[in-house]
């Protein structure tokens, strides 16, 4: 009997191997982000949706069904760690999020997802939608193959204080905001713990907290703490029970320190961080995800379209400050992952921040690593995405030229592969 079982198992493995679809990519140059080096003339072997080998190309062993990228530089698919795919992009109207349905928001999100994928971003961390769990629906639709888009890690919504940085503010007092917009509003540590559990039971990938006021939320101050350290800790502790991480929107130093002490994995924005906050981040391995392109977009489009003056002033107060914090963080060796706040600016422009990161202190290799292996490590997905190596998904981009000499090449058109399939 044992022999029969062993034979059956061997036949099953053999049949699976026979059924596996194998394809090959010849790459002129491959950026090895894990070892910070460039490999030349490589053959990448893909079986189904994953890479099985990376080796020097040998002319004698040339396979029949090879994708010829021999004139291109090949990188891992890029990762944006701060996106908002669901719903329309930021506009001047304070009540704009209330003027759409949840179904429409998800359908708009599907279009945004496709633009993001075409831009070379094969994975995103989506850090919250106005309506709770609409991002979960989009993630699941992509995973099921109903729509095309990047791999998504989703938060489900925001944890915020009443009228805080993660709330819709500036409306008349008697306007009632629907419950799915306020599902993460927190009233003390016990409530924070209960609501964190609710989100986690809805199959989110991580939790998003609002530790300070926000530039784009009227009536809040970016430099002022909002969620308390005790509330933040309750959320982090509950997330850890489920094996999940927590990130914190935090412009101001004190709010960031509250979040760091509470145990978050990353600080979003970080516009007004001081040396102590950065030192705490370095010591504890907390990542900085800073959207240093965004300020220029807001300054231009906000002025053109009449965004609230309060928003414009807060943007002026934080843009240059954030870039100096970023420069200091790079110099100090703080872990940095790439995040752009797409959804404030048009989706598909995600790569425009890469030249800013080089301008404000990174080498081109460091900038590429921030948007690949560093981001994957923050996600906890480094065994699946973020590098071109055996076992990883065959998520890759190919570009003409050398982005390590001119990082702006990555802003231009590129060929994109997700899971072994060329998607544009």
N, C-alpha and C positions, 0 to 999 in steps of 0.2 A: 504493500500500500504506500509506504514512504517513497519508494522508487517511482510509483505512478504520480504521486503528488509533486515530487521533484521534477519529473519530466514535464508535467503540466505547467509548473511554474516557469521552467526554462522555455517552453514553447510560448508562454504568455509574454515573457520578456523579449523573445526573438520576434514575435509578431508585432509588439509595440515598437521595437527598433525599426522593423521593416516599414511600419506605417508612419514613422516620424518623417516630417518634411524637412529636408536639409537644403540650405541655400548658403551661398558664400558671398563675401564682400572683399574685393581687393581694395585696400586703402593705401594711398600714397604716403600719408602721414597719419599716425594715431597719437593723440594726446593722452598719455597715461597719467591721469590726475592723481592716482594713489602714490606714484613714485616721482611725480613732478618731472616727467621726461617726455621726449617725443620719440616714437618708434617709426621707422620708415619701411615702406613696401611690405605691408602685412596682409595676411589672409585671415579673415574673421569667418569662422564656421558657425552657422546658426542652425539649431535643430528645433523645429516648432517655433517657439517665441523667445528662446534663450540662446545665449552664446555658449558654445561648448569648447571652443579653442581660439587662441590668438597666436599666430606663429608667422615667422618670416615667409614671404611668398616665394614659392619655387615654381619656375616656369614649367618644369616637367610634370608637375602635379596639378596643373591648371584644371579645375573642374569645368564642366560644361555650362552650368547655370550660375555664373558669377556676375554679381553686380559690380560694374567697373567704376570705382571711385579712386582710381590710381592717380588722378590729377588733383585730388582733393585732400583737405585736412579733415579728419574724422574725429569727432568728440562724442562723449556721452550725451544723451538727450539732456537738455537743460532743465533745471528745477527752480521754480519761483515759490518761495516760502511765504509770500504774503499777497494773496489774490482774493478777489471777491467776484466770482464768476456769475453768480445768480443775480438776475435783475439788470437794470440799465445802469450806465455809468453816472457818476456824480454830476449834478446840475445845480442850478441856482435855487430851485424851489425847496423849501424846508419840508413840505408835505409830499414831495414827489414819491417816496416809497409807498404812500397810502393810495396812490392813484392807479396801481396795477394789481392784478390778481396773483395769487400764488402760482397758478398754472402758467400765466404769462411770464412771470419771473423765471420759472424753470426753463421755459422754451427760449427765452432770451439767453439764459445761461448756456443752453446747448449751442447756440450760435457763438457765444463768447468762448466756449470751450474749443470749438473748431478753430477759431482764430488763434487761440493760444497754442494749440498743437501745431498749426501751420508755421508759427513763429519759432518753432524749435523747442518748445517747452513741453516735454513729454510727461512731466510730473509736476503737480502743484500742491501746495498746502493752502487750502481755502479757509481763510480765518474768520468766517462768519457771514451769515446772511441776515437780513432784517427779519424775515419770517422764519421761525424755528424749523429746522430740518428740511427746508427746501434744497439746501446743498447736499444733504444725504440722498435725496431723490435724484439729483443730477449725477452724483457719484455712482449710484447704483445703475442708472440708465447707461452710463458709459461702460461700466463693468459688464453689463449684460449685452453690450453691442448694439443697443437701440440708437445711440448717437455716438459720434466720434469726438474724442477729446483726450486730454491728458489723464494719467492716473491721478486720482484725487485723494488727499487726506482732508477730512472735513471736521469742522467744529460744531456745527448745528446751530450756532447763534452766539450771543455774547452774554457774559456775566458782568453786570453793571449795577451801580447804585441807582435809585430813582432819579430821573432827569440827569443821568450821568453821561459819560462819553460814549456809551453804547446804546443810548436811547434816542428816540426822535423827540426833539425839543423845539421850542419856539412857536408852538401852536397855541391857540386860544385855550383858556383854562377848562372850558366845558367840552372840549373835543376828547372823545373817548378813543384811545388807541386800541386796536384789536389785540386779543390775548396772545396770539402767536408772535407779536412783536415784543412782548414783555415777559416772555417765559423765563428769561435769565435775570430778571431784576431781583436783586438780593437785599434782604432785610436782616442782617446779622449772620453770625457763623452757622447757626443751626439751619437757617433757611438756605444758606449757601451750600451746605452739605447735602440737604435734601434735593435741591435743584441740580446740583452736580450729578447726583445719582440718577435723576430723571434723564438728563442728557446722555449719560453713559449707557443707560438702558435703551436708548434710541440708536445705539450702534454708531456713535460718533468715533472719530479716530483720535481726537485730542480735545482739550478744552481751552477756550479763549476767554481771558479775563481783561477787564478794563481797570487798570490800576491808577490811572490819572485822567484828567480831562483831555479833550481832543481838539485838534485844530478845526475839524470840519463839523463839530457839534456845537451849535450856538448855545451860549450860556454856561459853557464849561471852560476851565482854564487848563491848558496843557501842563503847566508846572505844578498843579495842585493834586495831592493824593485823593483817591476816591475810595475804592474798596480798601478796607482795613487789612492789616497784616493777618489778623485772626480769620477774617473772611477768606482771604487768599489761601491761607494754610488749610482751612477746611476743604476748599475745592481741590487743592493739590493732594491732600491725604485721601480723599475719596477717589480721585483719578488713579492714584497709585494702586488702590485695591483692584482696579481693572487693568492694570498694566499700561496705563495711558499717561501721556505727558500733558503739561499745561504751559501755555504761553501767556505773556502779559503785554498788552498795550500799555506803554509807559513812556511819556515824554520827560516828565520831571524826575529829578534825582531821588527825592524821598519816596515817591510812589514806586520807583524801580527798586529801591533798596527793600521796601516792604515785600515786594514780589520775590526778589532774590532770596531773602531770608525765609520766605514761605516755601521755597523749593521749586520755582518755575524753571523750565528748560531754556526759555529764550525771552528776550526783551525786544518788543517791536517798537520801531521808531527811534527811541533813545535820544531825542533831540537835545535835551538839557541835562544829560548825565554829567556828574562831576567825577573827579579822579577816584574818590572812594567807591562810587558805584561801579566804575570800570574795573577797579582792583578786585572788588567782590566777584564780579562776573568772571574774571580771569581765574581767580582762585577756585571757584566752584564749577567751572566749565559751562557757564551760562552763555548762550550764543546771543550776539547782537544781530538783529535783522532790521536794517535801516534803509528806508526808501529815499535815498539821497537824490534821485532824479526828480521826484514828484513836485518839489517846491517850485521849480521853474515852470512846469506845466500849469500848476494852480495859479501862479502869478500872471501868466499870459492869458489863459482861458477864463479864469475868474474875473479878471479886469474886463475882458471882452464881453462876457455874458452877464455881468452884473451880480456876481456872487456877493453875499452879505459882507459888508465892510469889516465886521468883527472877524470873519473867517480870513479875509485878506490880510488883516493886521497880524493875526496869529501866525499866518503862513510866513509873513515877513520876519516875525520875531524868532521863528524856529528854523528856517531854511539854512542860513549860513551857520548858525549854531550847531545844527545837526551834522553838517559836513565837517566841522572842526572836531566834534566828538568822534565822528567816524575816523578821521585822520589819526587822532590820538589812540583810538582803539586798535587800529592796525599796527601802530608803532609799539603799543604795549603788548601785543600778541593775544588780544581777546579773540575768541572764536567768532567767526563771522559767517553767516549764511545769507544767501541772496534772497532779497524780498523787495517787491516794488510797489505794493498797494494798487495793483491793477484793478480797475473798477472806478478808481478816481480818474485815471486817464484811460484812453481807449485800449481795449484788449487787443493783443497782437503786437503792441509796442514794448513788450516786456524787456527786450534786450537793450533798450536805449539806456538803461542804467549802467551797463557794463563799462562804457568809457568814463562815466563819472567815478566809478570805483577806482579806476586807474589814476584818474586825475587827482583823487583825494587819498593817494598813498599806497594803493596795492600795485603789485606787479601784474602783468596780464595773466600769468599762471595762477596767481592767488585769486584773481577775479573769476577765472574759469573754475577753479576749485570751489569757490564760494557757491557757485551755481550748479555744482555737480556733487562731488564726494562729501563736502562739508554739509550741504543741505540734506543729502541722503542720511548722513550720520545723525543730524538733528531729528530727522523723521524717525530714525531707527530702522530705515529701509535699506541700509547699505549693502545687504546681501542680495538685493534685488535690482537696485537702480544706483545711478551716480558714477559708474565707471564702466569701462569696456574690459570685461574680464569674464572668464568661464563662470557659469552659473547665474550671471546677471541677465535680466531681460535685454533683448536686442533692441534697445532704445538708443538711437544714435542720430547725429546730424552731420552733414558733410557740407563744407564750404570751400570756395575757391580762395587761395591765398593762405597766409599764415596769421591767425588771430593772436599769436604770441608776439608778433611784431606790430600788428595793428588790430587792436581789440575791436575797433568799430566794424570790422568785417562781419562780426556776429550780429550786427544790426541789420545787415543786408539779407538778400534772399538766400535760402539754404534748402538743401534736401533733407527731409525728415523721415526717419524710420521709427516706428513704434512696434515692439513685439515682433520684429523681423519683417514687417510689412512697410513698404514705402508709402507714405500717406500724402505726399504732395509732390 
